[in-house]
Amino acid sequence: MNSEYLSSLEEFEQDASDNDECSTSKVILKVNDSFNDWISVQTVVDLYAKQNGFVANKIRKEVDSIDNSIIRHHVYTCWKSGIHKPKKVEDMSLHRDCKSNKTNCPWQANFYLAKQTNVIRLTKLEDTHNHQCDPVSIELAPKNLRFPQQILDKIEHYTRNGRLGAGQQYNLLINEFPQFNIKKKNLYNAIQKFHGVRTHDETDAATMFLYLLKQRENDSEYVVIPRLERPANELTGLFWMTSQ
């Protein structure tokens, strides 16, 4: 990669100041805690995980046996739960030993909506981890790299209709959404999504770009950032990072 592209990446990879204005009061989870709706459950679990330096992922959902529009059961686990299962390849010369961030962490929280009371309760809490919890590293979790839909809608509007650059959009978004921690690197990635990319099917670069996009579809932790040049949004560079 040339120095201009690396410089551009470094600029957008600088962390934005923390604009999270969520309540700083300590969240405590305990069995039999009650909640009015699943949105409240999600909010409390996310805040609890953030305050304790890990990411909670929703891995299981069960609906009512009669009315499938009613969610009865949700299970959350730590982002480091489970073990890494490498993909099998026939040619062993292509095999790579990759370090996984999975530690088979036992943390788990189960929530259940009772039919009789119509109240959601925390029915199980395994509140232990087998790894160090770090508030800094959780910023790299795929869940925390995604913008909520209302921010994506604004970015699409600013990009396609307003034709605003990343710097202008960043200043607008941190004022409109002070409760979210908006990072410039993630904003840059979202802008590229709405720009549209012009490639030529017969070139190796286009083939490689399409291959990388396919990898990102199959692996949410895969990062692909194209470098585009206006006015035609020609693809002139690629940056990618695997989940390993």
N, C-alpha and C positions, 0 to 999 in steps of 0.2 A: 504494500500500500504506500502511496506517496505521502509526503509530510503534510500536505494540505488536508488530506482526508483524515489523517491521524489527529491533526490539530482540531478539525471539526468535531470528531468524536469526543476528544478530551473536553471540549467546551461544553458539550451537551451531557457529558457524564458527571459533571460537577453536581454535587448534591445541592438541592435547594434547601433553604432554611426550613426548619420544621414549623409548618403552619397548622398543625393539628390542635384544634381548640376543644377537643373532647374533654369531658370532665376528668379531673386529675384525682378524684376520690378513688380509693382503693376498692376494686371489685373483688368480692369473695363469693366463691361458689360452694354450695354444700347440698348434700342429698336432701330432697324434699322441697327445695326452693320452687316457687310457683311463678308462672308467667302467663300473661293474658293472650299472647299470640306468638307465632313463629318468628316474626320480625324482631320482637323483643329478645327472644332467645338468641338469634343471630348477633344482635348488637352487643349483648352482654358477653357472649362467648368470645367474640372478636376482641372486645376491650380487655377481657380477662387475659386472653392469650398475649395480647400486645404488652400489657403491664408486666407479664411474667416472662417475656422474652422468647416466645415461640409462636407458631402459627397453628390454628385449629382448622382442620379440613372436614367438611361434611362428607362422610363416606357411605352413608346408608339412609334410605328413606322408605318408610312403609305407609301405605294409604289404607283408608278404611275399607273393609271387605265388601261393603254395600255401596258406599258413595266414595268413588276414587278421587273426588275433589277435596276430600278431607285428609290431611296428613296426620297420622297417628304417632309416628315414631321417627326420631332423628338420632343418628349416632355421629359424634365428632371424635376424631383422633388427632394426634400430633402429626405435623408434617413429616416427621422422621419415623413414623410408624412403618411396620412392614420391613421387608428385606429386598435388596436389589436382585432382580432376576434378569441376567444378561441374555440378550438375544442369541439364539443358536445359529451358527453359521457352518456350512458344510466344509468350506475351505478354512482350515485352522490357521493358515498364514494371515488371514484377514481378521483374526480375533484380537481384540484389544482388552487389556485389563484396565478397567475404569474404576476409580474410587467413587463410591456412592455416598450420598449424605444420609441414607437410611440406616437407622440403628435399631430397628424393631422396638421403638419406644412404646411403653405400655400405657401412656396417658390416654384416657378415654372418658367421654361424657355421653350419657344416654338420656334422652328426653322423651316423655310419653304424654300424649293427650288422652286423658281418661274420658270414657263415654258418659259416665254418670255425672261427673262434675263439670266437664267441658273446660278443665283447667290443665295447662301444661305443667308437668313437674319434672325435676331432675331426679331420675330414678337410680342412676349409677354414676359414680365419679371415681375413677382411678387417677388420683392426682399426684403421680410420680413420673419422673423422666429418667432415662438412663444416659443422658447427654447434657452438656452444658447449655443452658438457655441464654441466648445472647440477643438483646434488643437491636443490635446493629446488623447482625447477619440475617435477621428475619425480613429485612427490607428487600433481600434478594429472592424471597419466596415468590413463586408465580402468582399466588393470590394477591400479594401486595404490589405486583407490577401492573395489575390490571386497573384501568380507570372504570368507575361506575358509568352507567349508560348516559346519565345527564351531562357528564363531562365530555364523553365521546361525541355527543350530539353537538355540544358547543364547539369542539375542535373541528368537526366536520363543517359546521357553518362558517367558522373563521377561515378555514383552509379553502373551501370551494367557492364560497360567496364573497367573503371579505378579502381573500388572498393575502392574509396576514402571515408574517414570518413567525418563527418559533419564539423569538424574544418578545414580540408584541403579544402573542397569545399567552405566554407565561405570565406576564404582568396582569393581563385581564383575568386569567383563571384563578390566580392566588387571591385576588380581591373578591371574585364571585364565589369561590368555594374555599374559604379559609379553614374549614373543618377537615379538608383533605391535604395529605402530604404529597404535593405534586412535584415530581422530580423531572428535571429538564430532559434527562435521557429518555424517560418514558413518553414524555410529550413529543419529542422528536420522532420516536418510533410510531406514535399514533398519527402524526402529521403525514408521514410517508404512506400510511395506509390509505389516506383520502386523496393523496396527490394523483395516484395512478402512475403506473410505470410503463414506459414504452420500450419494448425489446423487439429484437428481430429473431424469429424462430430458428433460423439456420445457424446462429452463432453459439459458440461454446458458453459464453456468458449467460445467454438467455436460458440455455439448458440447465446450467448450474443453478441459476436463480430459481427456476421452477422446481428443481429438485430440493433446494433448501426450504422453499415454502411448503413442500409436501412433508418434509421432516418436521416442520413446525406444527403442521396440522396433527401429526401423530404424537408429538411430544410437546406438551404445553410449556416445558421449561426451555425449549429451544429458542434462541434469539437470532433473528435475522434483521439486519438494517441495511437497506440499499442506499447507495449514494446516487442522487438524481441531479441532472443539470437541466435548467430551464432554457428555453421556453417549452421544449417538447418533452420534458421529463425523461431524457435519455438515461439509461442505466450505465453509469461509468465506474461504479465501485461497489463492493460488497463487504460487509462485516458480519460474521456469524460466530455463535458460541453454542456448543452442545451442552446438554444438561449435565454431562460429566465434567 
